[in-house]
Amino acid sequence: MGYTHDALSDLVFEEAVPYEYFDTARRDDPVRWVEEDGGPGYWSVTRYADVLAVTRNFKEFSSEAGGTTREDIAPADLLARQTLIDTDPPAHTRMRRLLAPRFTPGSVHKEWLGFVETTVMTMLDRAFARKQFDYVAEVASTIPIAVLGELLGVPDEDRAYLMGLGDEMIAGSDPDHAPRTADSPENAAEYSAYPFSSPAGRDLWEYADDLRQRRKDNLGHDIFSLLMTGTIGDRKLSTRELDNFFSLLVVAGNETTRMALSHGLLAFAEHPEQFNLLQKDASLLPTAVEEVLRWATPIHHFRRTALVDTEIAGTKISAGDKILIWYASANRDETVFEDPYSFDITRKPNPHIAFGGGGPHICLGNSLARLELQIVFRELARRVHTIEIDGPVRRLRSNLTHGIKELPVSLTYA
């Protein structure tokens, strides 16, 4: 049976993640065909086991052949904007090896613990000067962009600009964050060679080019310096490869962590008994962070393209077919997670796939994201007595990313 893409449109996700739709799909039609306007249609994969099988099987289900976003992009444009996540091994392995040693759990803890702790304290002190504030604007946005700026060696005065470009790139059709393309598909087509088919992608490339010129005689220990000097095989990165690496890090190192921080705070406000547990028992912090990640699932889905005639859970898939793997559904799969709609910070085991579910595409920066989440929620549990939502929670209009635009809170302090 075919379904229309309307059920999974950006507008639907602006109201709430359509979990009931995914529950029904997992039960009745876990590999279902979805019709789409202006496209060939795609297979929607919703069960945990099937999402895991697809994401790990790069030999049959490619990130490179059609990219990782739902839109269909001309091969030349896709190549121009290709990032690490839009490649398959062995190219993916060679590119990933360039940065992987800097993102191991040991390296992250050694290099970043002090900076992240100082940043969190500074941002919370500033926000906690008031009882009522927008948590997204004052905390969830400010901490990841400060860490990202330090990671990339970006001057302090440029970081807000980069955050704005990142917001615009991943905003889907949200009119607040992507006014240049939200209601103008023809504009999106004009920018199809840039990341996310966004004019912000073009602007980000231009910024990276300018930063490279400014930094070429002032290299340091930061990731951007490593990208400028590192090699893949026996060659340095091309200008376009460097631009694309930079654009990916801006999104992956900032936006997704912000989403997890936002949804985590909202979950604690809506489940105060769980916040009380964390306040009373700091040893629950690691499992609390994993439950926040499962609950938030910052990326709703990614795309794969079938390289060969194959099948998923008995459903025949033809070479060239487009497949969307839904992490948002997999992380609520009742066959894997007992009582999946309960926010439970004691949940263990918790094999969520918020970071991609293993295989070659496990999120490179997952250890740094976990560190940021741990320190923020540790300090909230120490310093905050109660959390109340103090106005409308405004969500991002996007079926790709699980964002919150505004989260007004009223806090009392311990």
Secondary structure, DSSP 8 states (H G I E B T S, - for coil): -EEEGGGG-HHHHHH---HHHHHHHHHH-SEEEEE-TTS--EEEE-SHHHHHHHHH-TTTEESSSS-SSSS---HHHHHHT--GGG--TTHHHHHHHTTGGGGSHHHHHHHHHHHHHHHHHHHHHHHTTSSEEEHIIIIITHHHHHHHHHHHT--GGGHHHHHHHHHHHT-TT-TTT-TTTTT-HHHHHHTTTSGGG-HHHHHHHHHHHHHHHHHTTS--SSHHHHHHH-EETTEE--HHHHHHHHHHHHIIIIIHHHHHHHHHHHHHHH-HHHHHHHHH-GGGHHHHHHHHHHHH-SB-EEEEEESSSEEETTEEE-TT-EEEEEHHHHTT-TTTSSSTTS--TT--S----TT--SGGGS-TTHHHHHHHHHHHHHHHHHHEEEEEE-S--EE-S-SSB--EEE-EEEEEE-
